Each structure stands twice: as structure tokens, then as C-alpha cells.
Amino acid sequence: MENFSDEKGEMAGEQQPLLETSAPQPQGGGLRTLPFIAGNLALTNMVTSGLAPNMILYLMREYQMDMASGSNVLYWWNAASNITPVIGAFMADSFVGRFQIITMGSVISLVGMFLFWLTTVIPQARPPPCLDSNNTCSSATAVQLFLLFTSFILVSIGSGGVKSSSLAFGVDQLKNIRKNEGVKMERYFGWYYAITIVSALVAMTCLVYIQENMGWEIGFGVLLLLMLCAAVLIFLGSPFYVKPKPKGSLITGLIQVIVASYRKRSLLLSSGNGGITYHQEGTMLRLPSETLRFLNKACIIQDPHQDLNSDGKAADPWSLCTVDQVEELKAILKVIPIWVTGVIMSINICQGSFDTLQATTVDRHIIGSSFEIPVGSLAIFAFVAVVIWFVLYERAIIPIASRVMRKPVRFSTKTRMGCGIFVSFLSVVVAAVVETVRRSLANKEGYSEEPEGIIKMSVLWLVPHLMLVGFAEAMNAVAQNEFFVSEFPQSMASIASNLLGLGSAAGSVAASFLMSAINDMTEGGESGSWISSNINKGHYDYYNWILAGLSMANMLLFLFCSRAYGPCRGENDLNAVVEVEAS
């Protein structure tokens, strides 16, 4: 039942659990369920992480796609893979339930992997090989592309369903444990993220090595087998799970605020919040904030007899909303400008296709050894950088800063986001410089017409760029998650935790449009497209300088948006160049 209060009401934030779950069934759940959930997540993440690194090579060699076309396919696939967890979380919380989403996702991913594996074992499922005599290549037919893209879509939908609900579903199982619940929950979160990182590392080393040394059929066949094991695991634990029922839709409530505000657009607000406001029973949030005041009209009661039913609830939820709903929509609108800066930074992060193509032209042997680093395994350096940053930040940077300041300190979320954007700018500058050196050396050695020729340049030249990408992502992504979760109301924790993935999806789409635009503008020139499939004839160094300019503009945008946003919760010194918060 809802209540209403006048403008003299008191506003405060009610403490609620970050991950809300329905009341668990007494007989289910517990630690015995976690191996099934964690195993399903680890294997699914291993499959998706092992599928992506070599995909640009598979598309170019087996489907005769050029670099621009293949990259655009991967950009859109990456966008779909990042947005499906958001949709999956919404479906799980609102309509279907978490267990159902995970099981459906596992089965759909299995079907998608099976279809993709068929493209490797059935010759008719892909174009015939190019004729070496005159370098004549046949393009893929509509049916062949349909099979390929269908497999991509199914894998994205399935993995999105698993990743959207695995963390929260595991929390559901621990809610029934009363003894040392906090300790077990903390350990669960630690193990969850450890499993995610370790499974990705295994995929980028062992699974990628199998693909490059045993062929596509066996390499992708192993991924199919792992996905089968993931699906079986989640079903085996079914008798033991707590399976909470879905709740109502938060998205619907946000749309209701927009509609109600529009319907009351002619309503004049007095000074302050004014009028009688409608709020949920038991909430401490009685009055709306002064920011974005036009939305406050949605929670103003004009006539209690017409706007409210006899039980105190809104007669029409599309004309009268609660203060909580209004503040939830305000929270989203307020962070959008800063979220956009993360989207622009994601354009730099998702340039893995170029890194893979570049790695095929350099000497990948480890110094003093005959072992050759697989092309798809180079991304592991970015993961290593992420781990290094976490260790340095907690074990070196924070202790040193605390000694200098003579008190315990933490760097604010906006400071870390800004540092991540700056390091991302440095990463594309380094990539541009290294590519200039690599391209010049390739042409001097006579490989201008041989894009697969190995030049006398060590793969170690590529490591600084990859490490900077890892550092940038570790700084910015973690800070973004913390920023959204801390700034949003507790009721919006699920949306806050998915905004980063949504930004990555938007960044992939933006990267696709940017690459297509540059390819269209440069392919008519005398030297050909900058995004040529022949990396030695293209100008990927120019392309990276474009990204560097975009990153510089993004840094300025972030500084402006950060200042306009104002202080975050707990921040006291807005004007400091480096914001430091007492822990």
C-alpha cells in the first residue's frame, strides 16, 4: 500500500540489499549448488572467450571477407554479446526467472555452437578456397552467411542468458545460510570473478593453441564439447536449487514516469518541491530532488479523490508515480553523459581484429625458444595487465598515497575513470607508432604485396599497446561499475551493474560505423583503403591516429561532464585535480 506526504516530509535514503532476491525456499540452496552454477559459468565463458580471438582469421581465410567486412561482423557480434546480458537480466527479473534463463541460455548456446561447428566440417557450408593461379575468390552465398550469422546470434543470446543471471542465481542459493552468511557471500563474489578470469585465460591459451595447431574442426569441436558439458551441469543441479519467482518490471516504472510527466506538462510547480507527493509505504524517500524538476510532476497528487483508490494506491500508474520511480529515472538521466565517455573509450578497447592481423606478420617466437605464441593468445597480455593493476593499486599505490597523505585514502571513481580514458589515449598512440614502424619495415623487406610475410620484428613490440589496453580497462571499467552502483538507488542495482556491458555494446556499434566511414572515404584514393586486408598496403597507423584524436576529445568531454555532474556520494573536494577520498 502506498502513502502520500506534503512538502514538509523528510527525505532520506533507505538501506536495502544490493542484490535483492525473493524469499528462498527453506529446503533448497546451499553450498552444494555452487559447483553446478560455477561450472556452467566457467565452461560457457571458456567457450565464448575461445571463440573470439581467431575469428577474424577464420572469416578472412575461410569466408574470403576483407578486413573491414570481417571487423564489422565482429563489432556487431560483440555488441550483441554485450547487450544480451542486459536483456537477459530484465527477462529473468521480470518474467521468466533466473534458473529458466540460465538453462535456456545454455541450450541456445549449445545449438549455436553446433551450427558454427558445422561450418568447419561441411565444405558446402562455406565458400570454396581461392584459386592460387589467379587469386580468384568466391564470396559466400546468402545461405552460407545465414548459417554463420545464425550461429553467432544464438551463441550471443545463449551466453547472454547465462552471464546475466549466474551471479544473482548463486546469491539466491546462499540466502538460506544463516551462519557466517556475510563471509560466505564475500568468498562467493571473489570466486565468481576468479572463475571468470581463469576461464578466459585458459581459453586464450590452451583452446586457441588447439585451433591454430590442430585445425578449425578440432579446435571449435572442443568448444562444442565444453558447451555440452556446461548445459548438462546446470541441469544436474536442478533438484537442489532455490528458484525464486520473477518480480515486476523496473523498466515499466521508468516509462510510466516519462508518460506521467508529459501528461502533467501544464502543471505548475511552486518553489521547492511543492504540492503533495505520492510515495511507497515504508520508504524514507518522501520528496523528489530539485534536479530535473520537470519530472517531479509525475509524483504530484493533484486531487487525492481522483488520483488515489480507496486503498491509497494510484488509480492510474501512468498518470501518478511514486517518488522512488521519479528518482530512479533521474539517476539514469544524470549519468548518461559520463556513460557516453565510456562508450567512446570502448571503441579503442574493441580493436582486437587489428591486433590479431598485425600479429600474423611479426616473429612470435619467444626469445631463445622454438615455441611460437599463438596469434589469438596475444590478448592474454591485456588480462595480465588487469591483474597487475589490481595488485599494484591495492598493494602499492594506495599504501604509498596513504603514507604521503598521512591518512587512509582512496581515489574517487571519477578520478579512476579519467585515468582510464587517458591511458586508453596512450594505448592508441602507441599502436599508431608501432604500426608505422612495422609497416615501414615490411615494405623495406619487400612484403608490400605479401600480407602474411613474417618480418624481422619481435612480437614484443605489440605488448606495450596490449598492456596499456588492459590497464585502461581495469581503471575505467571497475570504476564505472562502482560509480553506477553507488550513485543509483539500491532498487536499481541490476540496471547499474549492466550499464557497463551496454556501453561496450554501444562502443562496438560506434566502432563499426567509424571503420565503415573511414573505409568508404579512403578506398578511392591512390594508395587504397586505410583498412585494407593487406595490412602492409593499408594505413592502420593513420586509423589509430584518428582514434587518438577521438580519445583526446573524449578526455575533454569527460572533464566537462565530470565537473557538470558535481560531487559523487562521499566526495568533498570537487575542484581538486586528483580527487582523493578518505576511506
N, C-alpha and C positions, 0 to 999 in steps of 0.2 A: 504494500500500500504506500502511495506517495503523499507528501505533505507540501504545504507552501508556507513561505515566510515573507515578511516585508523587508525593506531595505536596511532595517536595523539589525538584521540577522548577522551572525558571526561566521566568517569564512575560515576554514582550516582544512588541512589535508588528512583524510582518514587513512591510517595504515592498513594495507591489505597485502596478502601474499602476492609475490611477484608472479608465480605460476599457479594460477587458480585451477583447481580441479574439482570435479564433482565428488560427493561423498563416496568413498570406496566401499566396496562390498567387504564385509568382515572376513569372509573365508578365502579371499584371493590375494594376489600380490606377494610381496616379499622379495628377498634377495634371490630366491631360486628362479625368478623370471628374468633377471637381468642378463644371464648368458645368452638367452634366445634373442632378446632385443638388441644387445650389443653385437652379437654375431651377425644378425641380419643387417645392421647398420654398417659394420666393418666390411662385410663382403660386398654390399651394394656400393659403398663408397670406393672400394677397391676396383670394382667394375667400371664405374664412371670415370675414375681417375686414370685407369689404364687404357681407356678407350680414346681419350682426347689427345695425348701427346703426339702420336704419329699420324693423326687423322689427316692433316694437310698433305702429308706424303702419300697416303692412300688415295686421296681424292685426285691428286695431280698425276700419280703413276697409273692408277687403275681406271679412273674415270676421265682422264685427259682434261681435267679442269685447269685453267690458268690460275696464277697466284691470286688475282683479285677475286675471281669467282669462288675459288675454294675457301678463301678467307671469309668472304661474305656468308657462305654457308655455315662456317664455324661460328661467326659472330651471332647469327640468328639462333643457332643451336645453343650457344652459351646463354643467350638472352632467355630462351625458353627454359633452359635448365635452372636459371636463377629465379624466374617468375613462377614456375610451377610449385615450389615450396610455399610461396605466399598463398596461392590459390588452394593448395592442399590444406594449409593451416586453417584457412577460412571455412573450407568444406568440413573439415574434421570437427571444428568447434561449433559450427552452426547446424549441420545437417546429418553427417554420416557417423562421426565418432572416430577416435584415433586408431583403434585397433583395425577397424574396417579400412581406413585409408592406407595404413601400412601394408596390410595383406593385399589389397587391390593393387597398390603400387608395386609390390614385389612381383606379382603375377604379370602385370603390364610390362615391367622392365624385362622379365624373362622372355616374353613374347617378342619384345623389341630386339633383344639381343639375338634371339633365334633368327629373326628376319635379316638382321645385319650379317650374321654368320653365313647365311645362305648366299649373300653377295660374294663371299670369298670362295665358296665351294662349287657354285654353279657358274660356269663360264658365261652362259647366256644372260646372267643377271647383271653383267657389266659390259662396257664396250670392248671390242676386240683390241689386242695390242697394236701399237703404232707400227707401221712398216718402216724398218730402218733404212731401206734403199732410198726412199724419197721423203721420209719423215712425215708420212701421211697418217693422220689420226682421225678416228671416227668419234663423233660426240655421242654421249649417252642418249638413249631413246627416252621417251616420256615414261614408258613402263619401268625402265631401269631406274630412272630418277625417282619415280613414285615409290618403288620398293625401298630405295635408300633413305629417302626423306621420311617415309612412314616409320622405318626402324628408328631414326633419330627422334622423331616425335614421341614414339612410345617409350623409349628409354628416358627421355626428359620427363614425361608425365609420371612414369613409374618411380624414378629416383626422387622426383619432387614430392611424391606422396610419402615415401619412406622418410626422407630428410625433414619433412615438415612436422612430423609428429613423433619421431623416435625419442627426442629429448623429453618432451612433455609426457609421453606414454610411460617412460621409465620413472618419472617423478610420481605418476599415478600409483605405481607399484610400491613405492616407498612410503606413501602417505599412511599406510596401515601399521607402520612400525613406530612404536612409541618410545622404545628405549634407544637413546643416542640417535634420535632421528636427524638432528642437525649435522652430526658428524658423518653419518651415512650419506646424507644429501650432498654434503661438500665433496666427499670422496667420489660420489657418482658423477658430479659435474666434472671433476678432474679426470676421471677415467673416460668419460664421454669424449672430451676434447683430445685426450691422448690417443684414443682409438681412431678418431678421425684423422689425426696427423700420421700415425703409424701406418694405417691402411693406405693412405695416399703415397707415403714413401715406398711401401712395398710395391705398389702399382707402378710407380715411376722408375723403379729399378728392375725388379725381377720380371714383372709382366711385360714391360717394354723391351727388355732384353730378349724374352722369348719371341716376341713379334718380329724383331729385327734379325734374329739368328735362326728361327725355325719356320718363318713364313707367316703370312696373314691367317691361313686356315687354322693352324695350331694355336697361334697367338690369340686370336679372337675366339677360338673354340674354348680355350681355358677360361676366358671371361664368361662365356655362356655357362660353363660348368659351375663357376663360382656363383653366378646369379641363381642357378637352380638350387644350390645349397642354401643361399640366402632365403629363398622362398620357402624351402622345406623347414628351415629353422624357426621362422616366425610362426608357422602353423603348429609345429611340435609343442610349443609352449602355450597354446590356446587354452587348455584346461586350467592353467594356473593364473591367468591374467586377471587383474581388475580391469573392467571395461566400462569406464564412465560414459554416460549418455551425453550426446551433444547439447550445447547450450544455444541460446538465441544469438542472432547475428549483430555484432557491433557495427558493421558496415551500414546496416539498415538504419541504425540510430543516427549515424553521421549524416546520411542523406536526409533524414527527417528534419534535422536542424536547418539544413540549407533550404528545404521546402518551406518550413515554418517561418524562417526569417524573410523569405520572399513574399509569403502571403501577408506578413505583417509589415511590409516595407513602408507603409504610410504611417505606422505608429511612431509617435514622437517620444523619445526618451528624455526624461528630466535629468538634471545634473546628478552625478553619482550614478548608481545603478538604477535607482528609481523603480517604483511600482512594486507589485507583489510577484515574487518568483516561485516557480514550481520546482520542487526538488524531491529526491528519493527519501523515503523514510529511513532513518538511521545514519544518513550521511552527514558529515560535518561541513560539507560544501554547500552553503546556503545562498551565496550571492555570486554572480558571474564577475570575472575580472574586467578591468577597464580597457584592455586591449581588444581590438576588433569589435568595438561596441555594437556594430550593426547586427552581429549575431545574437546579442543579448535579447533581442526582440522575441526570439524563439521560445524563451522560458518565462516571458512576462504573462501573467494571468490578467486578462482584461475584464472578464466577468466570471467570477467563480461559479455562478449558477449555470452558465452556458459552457464554460471551458472544462468543468470537472463533473464527473459522475458522482453518484451518492456515496461511493466507496472512496472518493478522493483521488481516483485515477483520472488521467486525461481523457476527455471524451473523444478527442481526435488527436492521436500522437503525431499526425502530420501537420498539426497547427499549434501544438503545445508540447515542448520538450523539457526535459529536466536540465538543471544547471550542470550536472555532470556531463550530459551529452554535449552541451554547448562548449564546455571547457575541453572536452576530448577533441572536438573539431578544431578549436583554436590551437591546440597543441600541435596538430598536424600541419596546419597552415603556417604556423610560426617557424617551423623547422625546415620548410620546403627550400628556401634559398640556400641554406647551408647544405642540405641534402643534394642540391644540384651541383655544388662544388665537388662532392664525392662522385657524382655521375661522371663529371668531366675527367676526374682523375682515373676513373675506371677505364677510360679509353686507352690510357697508357698501359694499364695492367694487362689488358686482354690482347696484347700484340704478340702472343706466343707463336703464331704461324710464321711470322718473320724470323723469330729466334730459331725455330726448327729448320727453316730453309737455309738460314745463314750457317747453321752448324754442319750442314751436309757438305760445305765447301772448305772446311778447315781440318787440320790434323787433330783428331780426337784421341790420339794415343796418350796415355799418361806417361810423363817423362820417365825414362828408364824402364819402361814396361811395354809388353806387346798387347796389353789389354786396351781395347778401344771403347770409349764411353758411348753407349747408345745415344742416338740423336734425341730421342724422346725423354731421356733421363736428365737432360741438362736443367730442366725445371726444378730439379731437386735442390739446386743451389739457392733458389728463391726460398724454398722451405727451410733450408739450413739457416738462411738469414733471419727468417721469422723466429726460429728457436733462439738464435744468438741474441736477437734484440730483446726477447723476453727475459733471458738470463741477465744480460747487461743492464737492462732497465731496473730490475729488482735487486740485483746483487752489486751493481757498481754505480749507476747514475743516481739513483735515489739516495743511497748511503752517502755518496760524495756531496750531493746537493744538501743533504741534511747537515753534514758537518760544516759546510760553508755557511749555511743559514743559521746554524746552531739551534735547530729545532727540526722535528719531523716534518717533511714536506712531500707534496705530490704535485706533479704537473697537471694542469687542468685538461679537460677533454678537448677544448678548443685549441689549446697550445699544441697538443699532440696531433690533432687533425691538421693544423697548419704546417707542422714539421713534416708530416707525411706527404702533403702536397708539394712541399719544397724538394724533398728527396725524390719524389716522382719526377719533378722537373729535371733534377740532376741525372736521373736514370736515362731519360730520352736524349739528353745532351751527350752523355757518354756513348749511348747507342749510335748516335749520329757520327761522332768522331771515329769510333771503332769501325763503322761501316765504310767511312771514307778511306781509312787505311786499308781495310780488307779489299774493297773494290779496286783501288789503285794497284795493289799487289797482284790481284787476279789478272788484271789487264796487262801488267808488265810481264807476267809469266805466260801470257798467250792463251788465257782461258776465257776470253770475252765471248766466244761462241760455245763454250763448254761449261754450262752452269753446274755440272756435277763434278768438275775437276777439283782435285784436292790441292790447295795452295800451301805454301810453306809458312803457315801461320798457326800457332797453337790455339787450341780451344780455350785456353786460359784467358785469352783476350776477351772472351764473351762473358766471363764470370763476373766482373765488376758490375756490368749492367744488370745481370740477373740478381745479384746480391742487393743492389740498390732497389730493385723492384720489390724484393722481399721485405727490406727494411721499411719502404714506403707503405706497403700494405699492412705490415704489423703495426706501425704507428697509427695510420689513419683508420683502418678497419676496426680495430679494437676500440679506439676512442669514439668512433661513430656509434658503435653498439652501446657503449657506456653512456654516451651523450643522449641518445634517443630514449633509452630505458630510464635514465634519471630525470629527463625533462618531461616525459609523458606521465599522465596519471597511471596508477597501478593497474587500473582496469584495461589499459591499452598495452600491456606488456607484450602480447603476442604480435601486435602490429609493430611495436617498437623493435622487436627482435628480428623482424623480417624486412625492415626498411633497407638494410644494407644489401640484402640479396636483390631487392627491387632496384636499387641504384646500380648494381652490377649489370642487371638485365638492360636497364636503360643505357648504360655505358656501352654495352655490346652493340645495341641498335645504332647508337650515335657513331660508333667506330665504323660500322658497316656503311652508313651514309657518307661518312668522311672519306673512307677509302674509295668508294664508288665515284664520288665527286672528283677526287684527285686523279683517279684513273681516267675518267672521261675528259678531264681538262688537259691531261698531258699526253694521251696516247696519239694525238695527231701531230705531235712535234717531231722534229728531225731525229732526235735520239730515242723516240718511242716513249712508252708509258713509264712513269716512275715505278709503277707497281708491276713491272714485267715479270713473267715466270722465269726468265733468265735473269737471275739476281745480279749477274755481272754486267748486264746491259741496263738494268733498271737503275733507279736512283733512290734507294731506300734511305740513303743519308739525307736527301732533301725532305723525304717524307717525315723522318724523325725530327728534322728542324721545324717542320710545320707543327708537330706535336709539342715541341719545346715552346714555340710561341704561344700555342693554346694553353700550355701549362702555366706560363708566365701570366697570361691574362686571368687564368683561374686563381692564381695566388692573390692577385689584386682583388678579384671578386670575393674571395674568402675573407680577406681582411675587412672589406666593406661590410659584408654580411655579418661577420662576427661582431663588429662594433655596433651595427644596427640592431642585432639580436639582444644585446645587453648582457648582463651577468647571468651565468647559469646558477643553478642552485648551489650555494656554498661559496660562490665567488665573491670576493670583496674588493678586488682591485681590477677594475675593467680596463683602465688605461695603461697597465703595465705591458711592456713589450713581451715579456715572458711571464705568463700568469702562473703563480705558484700558490697552491693551496695548502694550508695546514691540514694534515691528515687527521 
